Amino acid sequence: MNFELKPLTLVGLANEKCDVLVLLVQQDFKPGKDELSLLVAQTVKAGDLGAKPGQLVPLYRASQANAPRLLLAGVGEGKAKQVRAAVSAALGSVKASLGKKVVLAFASPAQEDAVRAAVLAAADATYSYTHTKSKPEPRTLQKCLVVASNAAEVSASFDRAVGTVLGIELAKEWANRPANFATPTLLGQAAQALAKLPKVSCEILGPKEVAKLGMGSFMAVAQGSDEPLRFIVLRYDGAAKTKAPTVLVGKGITFDSGGISIKPAPEMDEMKFDMCGAASVLGVFRALAQLKPAINVVGLIPSCENLINGRAVKPGDVVTSMSGQTIEILNTDAEGRLVLCDALSYAERFKPTAVVDIATLTGACVVALGGVRSGLFATDDALGDALLAAGERSADLAWRLPLDEDYADGLKTNFADVANVAGRAGGAITAAKFLQRFTSKYPWAHLDIAGTAWKSGAAKGATGRPVGLLVEYLMAQVGTK
């Protein structure tokens, strides 16, 4: 879907030809003397369109607009959350008859974050997964025109939103594919495809290269599957080589059975989403190629399956990580931290300004924060604050959790340097404390997206989070030393 931003008054908007026109009306809207303004004023006066965000008044073949379908949508004060709710409701109500062109128009001057919200909501409301369907129903909408009288003032926010949408939709696509259509090898091919875009390069390491690096922890997880592991290294070089990069590390478990510590059968199909961290890294690089910021970014994706065969790792086994630390694997279902720890050690070679790992890591984080906010941990306050603020600006929310050293006590073991799990209490935190052991050489943050990366039930599917948060964070680094 193509997005375009256009400056129009309501007089000009009335002549814009499209299949659906959604007019976003703030509660303080001041009507002019044009026919469209008068229609809105009459609707408000009649009590049909109130201040409640998302309230809709659908009109068919209204003479005031050059569109078969006109939807007046209340957006309250015009804040981002309210605009997102209105656009989602409006496009959701006519999804079956959207046609090829939709216009989203702000009746009053738009705020920057509101424009971003409108673009993201439009993309989300019209997204359609088709890859494994015999009779796919792809998105019919080809163009979304965003209209604001102050278009010049909000153009930068609009451009960033469009780039973010490209990233979110790539992340959704790969996360939604079933595990047999998203193996580590195929994930590597998706990364290589990104290398055809401006400023992006890719290197794929296989089992031999990973063994040579001494990634014993990563290899231990992969040995239970017949699918060969892949260690994916993406680079976006938008600045001088002397500028230190930010490193993103995405957990790429393309299917997680739990291994010997096998998961319960109900909803195990959703463990195809255990590579959403990896998918988000792919998505960020797609957005970077579109936005072309003057920064350097490295993406690391350790990818494998966590399955059960005669060679699968067993509870009580001890493995040696790339860092040289030995790990007693008490629970084979705590495999994400085992692949991430070697990737975090590998990140040292880039001498990064910061490293952020993204992982569907713990059910404990879902219990703590549900599906609203991702769990955020950071060893550096400036990094933690920057990520938290990026989440607020992008409406891709996170919440910071502690890293007190006392939480590491449960990881002690008599048989190795560290155990891979502690007790049930504070499980998201103890998982983060495990990862922290491998991050002493740089500022580090960890995003636990187990509750936010996908939805269950009737709306089952990937959300594309936290691509929005990460893009916002990275774009804020432009111009920094």
N, C-alpha and C positions, 0 to 999 in steps of 0.2 A: 504494500500500500504506500502510495506517495502522499507526503504531507506538503502543504504550501501555506505560507502566511501572507495575508493580503490586507492592506489598509482600506477600509470602506466605512462610510457612514451608513446609517440605516436606510437612507434614501438610495444609495448605491446598492446596498445589500438586497433590496427588494427586487432588483433586476438581475441578480446573480442566479444563473440557471443551475439547478442541481436536482437530485432525486429526493433528498431529505434536507431540510433546513432546521437546525436546532438553534434557537435564540436563547441565550443564557441571560436571564434577567435578574439583576440585583434588586434588593428590597428598597434601595434608595434611588432607583431609576427615575430620571427626570425626562418625561416624554417631550419630543419636539412636535412639529406640526405635520410631519409626514404620516402616511397611512399606516405604516407598520408600528410606529410609536403610538398612534392613537388606538390601534388594536390592542397593544399591550396594556395601555392605560385603562381601556374598557374592561379587559379581562381581570385586571387587578381590582378595579372598582366593584366589579360584580362578585368578587370574593373567590373566583375560580383559580386565581394564581396568587398564592400567599408567600410568606417569607420562608416557609419550610423548604430546605434544600432538597432537590429531587422531585418536587411536585411538578406534574406535567399537565399541560393543556394541549392535546393533539387536535390539529385542524387539517381538513382535507380540501385541497383545491381552493385554499383561501386566496382571494383576489389581491391581497397585499403582498404576495410573494410569488416568485417565479419557480415554484417547486410544488410537486403534487402533495407532499407532506410537510407541514410546518408544525414543529413542536416548540411551544413556549415552556421553558424549564426554569424554575426558580433556583437561584444559587445563594439565597440568603445575603450575607455580607460580601460574597464573592471571594471567599478564602479558598485555598487549594482543596481542602477536604470537601468543602461544599460543592465546588465545581466538579470534582471527581465523582461525587455521588450523583449529581445531576446528569452528567454526560453518560455515566454507566446506565442510569435508569432510562434515559432517552433512547440511546442506541439499542439497549436491551429490549425495549418495547417494540422496536421496528426491525429487529435483526433479520427477520425472514424476508423483508422487503426493502433493504437498504439501497439497492441499486448499485451504481458504479461511482457516484459522487455524493458526498455528504459535506455540508457546510456547518461548522460550529462557529457561531458568531456571538461575540460579547456585546450586549446592548449598551454597556457603559465601558469606559476605558478599563483595560484588563491589567491585573497585577502579574508580575513575572511568574510567580509560583503557580498562579491560577492557569496561565497558558501552558506551563509544563504539565500540570495535572490534567488539563483537557486532552492534550496529545496522548499521554500515557493511558488515560481512561478509554479513549477512542480505540487505541490499539488493543487493549485488553478485552474490551467488549466485543470486538469483531474477530478475535483470534480463533483460528480453527485448525485442529490437528488432523492431518490427512495421511501421514506416511504409511501406515499399515492397514488402511481401509481399502476394500475392494471397490467400493463405490464412494470415493471421497467427495466431500462437499466443501470445496475450498472457499476461502473468503472471496466474495464477489466484489466487495468494495475496492475500487482502484485508487480513489483519490479522496483525501480529507482536506478540505480548505478551512483553515482557521482564520477568522476575520476579527480584527480589533482595530478600532480607530487610531490607537496609539501603537501600531504595529512596529514602528521603528524602535520604540523604547523597549519592546519585549522580544526583539528578534534573536538576541543572543540566547535567551532562555528557551526560545522555540527551537533553535538549532541544536542545543544540548539535549532537549527532550527527544528530538527526532533521532539523534545518534544513540541515545539510551534505549529507545524502542527497538532499534536494530539489534542491540545487544541482548535485551530481554527476550526477544522472540527467538534468537538463536539458542539462548540458554533453555528456554521452554521446549524448543524442538528436540534437543538432544536429551533433556531430562525426561520428556514424555515417551521417547522411544523405548520399547521393551528391550530387555537385556540382550536378546539374540539379534537385535538390530542396533545395538550400541555397545559392542564389545570394546575392550581396550584398543584393539587394532583399528576399529572403526573410529573410535574417539581420536586416535592419532591422525587418521586421515582427515578428520574434521579440522584438526589443528593445522595440518599441512595446507588445507584449502585456504585458511586465513592468511597464510604466508604469501598468497597471490595479491593481497591488498597492500596499499602503500605503507611503508615503514615497518612492516611486520615480517619476521623471519621465524623459522621453526626447526627444531632438531628433535628427533625421536630416538630414544635409547631403548634397546631391547634387553632380554635377560642376560646376555653376555656382558654388555656394557654396565648394567646395574650390578652384576656380580663383581666386576672388576673394581667398581667404586666401593664395594664393601657394604652395600645396603642390605644387611642380613635381616633386618626387621621387615622391610618391604617384601623381600623375597619369601619370607616365612608365610606371609598371608597368601601370596600368589601361588605357592606350591600345592595348594589344595584344588587347583583348577587346571583343566587342560588348555584353557585360553592363555596364551603368553602375555605376560605383563608388558606395559609400556610406560616409560618415563618421558613425559612430554615437556619440552622446554620451548616456550614462546618468548619472543623479544619484540617490543615496540621501541624503536629508536627514533624519538622525535626531537632529541636534544643532542648536544655535543657528547662525545664518548666519555669525556671527563666528568660529566654529571652523573652522580651515583643514582642507580635506579631504585624504585619501589618494587618489591617482590610480592607477588600474589601466589599463594599455594592453595590449590583446590583439591580436596579429597575426591578421588576418582574410582570409587568402588562401584563397578557397573552392575553388580548384583551382590547382595549380602544375605546369605542364608544363615549367618551366624557361625558357620563352621561346626565343629564338634559341639560347641555350646549353642545348638541349633535354636532358631527362633520358633515361636508358635506359628502354626499354619495360617490362622486367620490374618488377612491383610499382608501376608508375606510378599504378595505381588508388588506392594508398594516399595519394596526394597530395591527396585530398579531406580528409585529416586536417590539412592545412596551416593550417586555421582553428581548431585546438584551443585556441590562446591566446585567440581571440575567444570560443569556446564556454565557456571557463573563466570569463571575465568575466561572461557571461550567467548562468552558474551561481552565481557569487558573489552577484550581485544578487538572484537567487531566494532564496538563503539569508538574505541581509540582510533581505528583506521578511518572512521567517518569524521571524527572531530579534529584529528591531527594536532593535539596539544604538544607544546614544546617541553616534553618530559620523556624520561626513559622508564620503561616498565618491563619487568620479567614475569612470566607466568610459568609456574611449575605444577605439573599434574602427575602424581603417582597413580597409575591406573591398573587395576586388576579385579578379578572376581574373588569373593570369599566363599568357597564351596568346600565340599567334603569328598576326598578320595583317599586312597591308601597312603598318600604322602602328606595329607593335611596335618598342619600343626596341631598339637594336643595340649590341653590344659596341663600346666606344669612344665612344659618345654621352656628352655632358656635359649634366647637368640642374642646375637651381637649386632648392635646398630652401627650405622656408618660413623657415628661419633665415638665408637669404642665402648660405649656403655652397654652392659648386658641387661636384658629384660626377661623377667619371668612372666610367661603368658598364662595368667590364671583364668582368663575368660577369652575364648577365641572370637566372641562377638564384640569385643572391644578392639576391633581390627583397624578402625580408622586412624587411631592415634599411632598405630604401628607403621602405617605407610607414611603418615605425615611426618613423623619424627626424622626419618631419613631425608625427606625432602627439605625439612627445615635445616638440617645439617648441610645439605647441598647448597642451600641459599647463601651460605657464608662466603662462597667464592665470588659473589657479585659485589661484596662490600656495600650492602644496600643502606639507604637512608632509613628504611623501615621494611618489615616483613609482616604481611597480614595473611593468615590462613583462614580458609573458609570451608566449613565441614558440617555435614549432617551428623553430628558426633554423638549426641546423647539424648535418650528419652527423658533423662532428668531435666534437661533444658525445656522440653515441651511441658513437663509438669510445672516448672517454675514460671514460665512466661507465656505458655500457650502459643497461639499462632499470630500474635500481634507484633511482638518485638523479638528480634534475634538477640541471643546472648553475646555480650561483648566483654572480652578480657584484654587487658593491656598492661605491659610492664613499664610503659612510658605514659605519663599523664597527658603530655601534649598530643601524642598519637591517639590515645583513647578519646580525648576531648574532640579532636578533629573528626574522628569516625562517628562519634555520637552526633556532632553537629551536622555532618553530611547526611546522616540518617534523617534528621529532623527536616533539613531543607528539601530532601528528595521524597519525603513521606515513606521512606523505607526504613522503618524505625528499629532501633536497637536499645539495649539497656545494659549498663555496665555492672558486672558482677565482680566480687573480690578475688584476690589472689594471695590471701594471707598464708604465710608459710606453714602455719599449723595444719592447713588442709592437706599438706603433703605427707603427713604422718602415716596415713592409711596405705601409702604406696610402698612402705618399707617391707622387705622380704629377707629371709635368711639365705636365699639361694641365688640372688642376682643383685645387681646394683639398684634395680627398681622393679616393682610389679606393674603390670599394665592396668590394673584396676584396684580401687580401694573398696570400701563398703558402699551401701546404697545411698547413705546420707551425703548430700552435697555432690552428687555424681557428676554434674556438669563442671563443677569447680575442680574436683580431683582430676578429671580428664584434662582440664586446662593446665593444672599443676604438672601433670605428666609431660605435656608438650613443652612447658616452660623450661624444663631441664635441657632442652636442645636449642635454646634461643639466646644464650648468654652474650653472643657476639654482636647483637644489633637490637634496636627497639622493635618490639614484637607485639602484635595483637592477634586475637583469635575470635572469629565469629562462628558461634554455634547456631546453625540455621535449621536444626532438626524440626523445629516447629513452624518455620516460615517458608521453607523451600517448596512445599507442595500442599495441596488441599486434598482431603479425603471425601468420601461420600459421593453424592450425586455430582458435585463439582470437581471430582477427582482430576488432578492435573498439576503440573508445575506452575509456580508463580513467577519464576524468573528472578526472584530475590536472591542475593542482595546486589544485583547488577546496578540498580539505581544508586544505592548508597556508595558503592565503590567508584562508579563513574564520577559522582559528585565530589568524593574525597580526592580523587586523582586530579580532577580539573582545578581543584583549589590549590594544587601544588604548582600550577603554572606560574612561573615568575619568581618562585621561592629559591633561595640559595641552596 
